[in-house]
Amino acid sequence: MMITELIDQDDFRAQLQAWGLAEAGRLSLTECGPLLAAQLAGPDGALWRERLQALLAKRELLHPEVLALVEGCLDHSVD
């Protein structure tokens, strides 16, 4: 199977918007890190961990910068 298109920064920010983080569309990928950290630490943290882990299940489709951000957020979140 040949992968022709990766989930890039724009796709990732669009996904965050679809999950209810409207401000993600105005942020850089780096700026999305603290936003995700806040979600992971908040009352819906388990839901956000589940969402990000679902993205990691498709790691071969993630742009390396997106993959690094998702892994970093999950590594620093508290269960």
Residue frames as a rotation matrix with the C-alpha (Angstrom) as fourth column:
MET 1
0.579 0.816 0.000 0.00
0.816 -0.579 0.000 0.00
0.000 0.000 -1.000 0.00
MET 2
-0.520 -0.736 0.434 1.34
0.731 -0.646 -0.219 3.37
0.442 0.204 0.874 -0.94
ILE 3
0.169 0.513 -0.842 0.56
0.818 -0.550 -0.171 6.28
-0.550 -0.659 -0.512 1.33
THR 4
-0.146 -0.186 0.972 -0.09
0.870 -0.492 0.036 9.29
0.471 0.851 0.233 -0.82
GLU 5
0.017 0.214 0.977 -1.31
-0.135 -0.967 0.214 11.85
0.991 -0.136 0.013 1.70
LEU 6
-0.650 -0.308 -0.695 -0.38
0.633 0.286 -0.719 12.37
0.420 -0.907 0.009 5.32
ILE 7
0.632 0.746 -0.210 -2.55
0.715 -0.457 0.529 13.95
0.298 -0.485 -0.822 7.99
ASP 8
-0.355 -0.831 0.429 -0.76
0.613 -0.553 -0.564 17.28
0.706 0.063 0.706 8.11
GLN 9
-0.918 -0.091 -0.386 -0.97
0.368 -0.556 -0.745 20.27
-0.147 -0.826 0.544 10.43
ASP 10
-0.717 0.694 -0.070 -4.02
-0.673 -0.662 0.332 21.73
0.184 0.285 0.941 8.69
ASP 11
-0.123 0.660 -0.741 -5.85
-0.135 0.729 0.671 18.39
0.983 0.182 0.000 8.84
PHE 12
-0.509 -0.161 -0.845 -4.97
0.737 0.425 -0.525 18.02
0.444 -0.891 -0.097 12.51
ARG 13
-0.971 0.167 -0.170 -6.19
-0.051 -0.840 -0.539 21.51
-0.233 -0.515 0.825 13.39
ALA 14
-0.436 0.857 -0.274 -9.40
-0.702 -0.134 0.699 20.83
0.563 0.497 0.660 11.43
GLN 15
-0.170 0.336 -0.926 -9.87
0.355 0.898 0.261 17.65
0.919 -0.284 -0.272 13.47
LEU 16
-0.817 -0.153 -0.556 -9.41
0.577 -0.229 -0.784 19.59
-0.008 -0.961 0.275 16.70
GLN 17
-0.819 0.571 -0.057 -12.05
-0.574 -0.816 0.063 22.05
-0.010 0.084 0.996 15.49
ALA 18
-0.203 0.758 -0.621 -14.40
-0.378 0.524 0.763 19.15
0.903 0.389 0.180 14.71
TRP 19
-0.266 0.031 -0.964 -13.87
0.727 0.663 -0.179 17.97
0.633 -0.748 -0.199 18.29
GLY 20
0.650 0.724 -0.231 -15.00
0.710 -0.470 0.525 21.36
0.271 -0.505 -0.819 19.57
LEU 21
0.057 -0.699 -0.713 -11.79
0.658 -0.511 0.553 23.38
-0.751 -0.500 0.430 19.85
ALA 22
0.833 0.422 0.358 -12.78
0.541 -0.482 -0.689 26.24
-0.118 0.768 -0.630 17.55
GLU 23
0.777 -0.553 -0.301 -9.66
-0.450 -0.823 0.348 28.25
-0.440 -0.135 -0.888 18.39
ALA 24
0.186 -0.746 0.640 -7.39
0.296 0.664 0.687 25.51
-0.937 0.061 0.344 16.98
GLY 25
0.564 0.107 0.819 -7.94
0.821 0.025 -0.570 26.85
-0.082 0.994 -0.073 13.48
ARG 26
0.923 -0.204 0.327 -6.21
-0.136 -0.966 -0.220 30.12
0.361 0.158 -0.919 14.40
LEU 27
0.648 -0.678 0.347 -3.25
-0.486 -0.017 0.874 28.51
-0.587 -0.735 -0.341 16.15
SER 28
-0.022 -0.742 -0.670 0.03
-0.903 0.303 -0.306 27.13
0.430 0.598 -0.676 14.93
LEU 29
0.404 0.106 -0.909 0.73
0.035 0.991 0.132 23.46
0.914 -0.085 0.396 15.56
THR 30
-0.624 -0.727 -0.288 3.06
0.374 0.046 -0.926 24.43
0.687 -0.685 0.243 18.41
GLU 31
-0.741 0.397 0.541 0.36
-0.624 -0.705 -0.338 26.57
0.247 -0.588 0.770 20.00
CYS 32
0.291 0.866 -0.407 -2.03
-0.585 0.498 0.640 23.61
0.757 0.052 0.652 19.90
GLY 33
-0.369 -0.533 -0.761 0.22
0.255 0.729 -0.635 21.76
0.894 -0.428 -0.133 22.37
PRO 34
-0.996 -0.001 0.093 -0.78
-0.088 -0.333 -0.939 23.82
0.032 -0.943 0.332 25.44
LEU 35
-0.251 0.966 -0.063 -4.40
-0.951 -0.235 0.199 23.75
0.178 0.110 0.978 24.30
LEU 36
0.239 0.287 -0.928 -4.33
-0.270 0.937 0.220 19.95
0.933 0.198 0.302 24.20
ALA 37
-0.720 -0.556 -0.415 -2.48
0.270 0.326 -0.906 19.78
0.639 -0.764 -0.085 27.50
ALA 38
-0.788 0.498 0.363 -5.27
-0.613 -0.572 -0.546 21.81
-0.064 -0.652 0.755 29.09
GLN 39
0.186 0.888 -0.420 -7.89
-0.866 0.350 0.357 19.48
0.464 0.298 0.834 27.62
LEU 40
-0.021 -0.283 -0.959 -6.01
0.066 0.957 -0.283 16.41
0.998 -0.069 -0.002 28.85
ALA 41
-0.908 -0.371 -0.193 -5.76
0.230 -0.058 -0.971 17.89
0.349 -0.927 0.138 32.35
GLY 42
-0.614 0.732 0.295 -9.40
-0.764 -0.645 0.010 18.97
0.198 -0.220 0.955 32.41
PRO 43
-0.185 0.653 0.734 -12.58
-0.662 0.470 -0.584 17.11
-0.726 -0.594 0.346 33.33
ASP 44
0.863 0.486 -0.139 -12.77
-0.409 0.509 -0.757 15.55
-0.297 0.710 0.638 29.84
GLY 45
-0.014 -0.996 -0.087 -9.18
-0.923 -0.021 0.384 14.34
-0.385 0.085 -0.919 29.95
ALA 46
-0.318 -0.071 0.946 -10.09
-0.016 0.997 0.070 10.68
-0.948 0.007 -0.318 29.42
LEU 47
0.713 0.641 0.285 -12.06
0.320 0.064 -0.945 11.57
-0.624 0.765 -0.159 26.29
TRP 48
0.747 -0.488 -0.452 -9.16
-0.656 -0.650 -0.384 13.60
-0.106 0.583 -0.805 24.92
ARG 49
-0.303 -0.842 0.448 -6.69
-0.677 0.520 0.521 10.78
-0.671 -0.146 -0.727 25.66
GLU 50
0.051 0.428 0.902 -8.97
0.335 0.844 -0.420 8.41
-0.941 0.323 -0.100 23.79
ARG 51
0.932 0.331 -0.150 -9.18
0.008 -0.430 -0.903 10.77
-0.363 0.840 -0.403 20.82
LEU 52
0.382 -0.870 -0.313 -5.43
-0.913 -0.407 0.017 11.28
-0.143 0.279 -0.950 20.62
GLN 53
-0.372 -0.492 0.787 -4.75
-0.395 0.851 0.345 7.58
-0.840 -0.182 -0.511 21.05
ALA 54
0.533 0.615 0.581 -7.12
0.349 0.466 -0.813 6.90
-0.770 0.637 0.033 18.15
LEU 55
0.857 -0.311 -0.410 -4.95
-0.513 -0.588 -0.625 9.21
-0.047 0.746 -0.664 16.04
LEU 56
-0.101 -0.966 0.239 -1.84
-0.901 0.191 0.390 7.32
-0.422 -0.176 -0.889 17.14
ALA 57
0.149 0.226 0.963 -3.43
0.071 0.968 -0.239 4.12
-0.986 0.104 0.128 15.89
LYS 58
0.883 0.150 0.444 -3.03
0.451 -0.013 -0.893 5.71
-0.128 0.989 -0.079 12.44
ARG 59
0.457 -0.749 -0.479 0.53
0.038 -0.522 0.852 6.80
-0.889 -0.408 -0.210 13.10
GLU 60
-0.390 -0.636 0.666 1.72
0.700 0.266 0.663 5.87
-0.599 0.725 0.341 9.60
LEU 61
0.168 0.544 0.823 -0.69
0.920 -0.387 0.068 8.49
0.355 0.745 -0.565 8.25
LEU 62
0.858 0.169 -0.485 0.42
0.408 -0.799 0.443 11.28
-0.312 -0.577 -0.754 10.57
HIS 63
0.594 -0.683 0.426 2.87
-0.046 -0.557 -0.829 13.92
0.803 0.472 -0.362 9.43
PRO 64
-0.113 -0.724 -0.680 5.99
0.704 0.425 -0.569 13.61
0.701 -0.543 0.462 11.65
GLU 65
-0.843 -0.196 0.501 5.35
-0.133 -0.826 -0.548 16.99
0.521 -0.529 0.670 13.34
VAL 66
0.125 0.958 0.260 1.76
-0.777 -0.069 0.626 16.04
0.618 -0.280 0.735 14.15
LEU 67
0.508 -0.007 -0.862 2.89
0.255 0.956 0.142 12.65
0.823 -0.292 0.487 15.44
ALA 68
-0.551 -0.805 -0.220 5.48
0.507 -0.114 -0.855 14.29
0.663 -0.583 0.470 17.69
LEU 69
-0.621 0.390 0.679 2.91
-0.603 -0.792 -0.097 16.69
0.500 -0.470 0.727 19.13
VAL 70
0.469 0.867 -0.169 0.34
-0.577 0.446 0.684 13.96
0.669 -0.223 0.709 19.84
GLU 71
0.305 -0.426 -0.852 2.93
0.531 0.818 -0.219 11.66
0.790 -0.386 0.476 21.42
GLY 72
-0.734 -0.644 0.215 4.34
0.230 -0.534 -0.814 14.53
0.639 -0.548 0.540 23.48
CYS 73
-0.268 0.734 0.624 0.92
-0.789 -0.539 0.295 15.53
0.553 -0.414 0.723 24.77
LEU 74
0.689 0.573 -0.443 0.06
-0.272 0.771 0.575 11.97
0.672 -0.276 0.687 25.73
ASP 75
-0.021 -0.798 -0.603 3.45
0.576 0.483 -0.659 11.38
0.817 -0.361 0.450 27.35
HIS 76
-0.876 -0.384 0.292 2.98
0.050 -0.675 -0.736 14.43
0.480 -0.630 0.610 29.56
SER 77
0.005 0.940 0.342 -0.66
-0.646 -0.258 0.718 13.83
0.763 -0.225 0.606 30.48
VAL 78
-0.846 -0.190 0.499 -1.57
-0.528 0.434 -0.730 12.31
-0.078 -0.881 -0.467 33.81
ASP 79
-0.541 0.659 -0.522 -3.93
0.077 0.657 0.750 9.33
0.837 0.365 -0.407 33.83
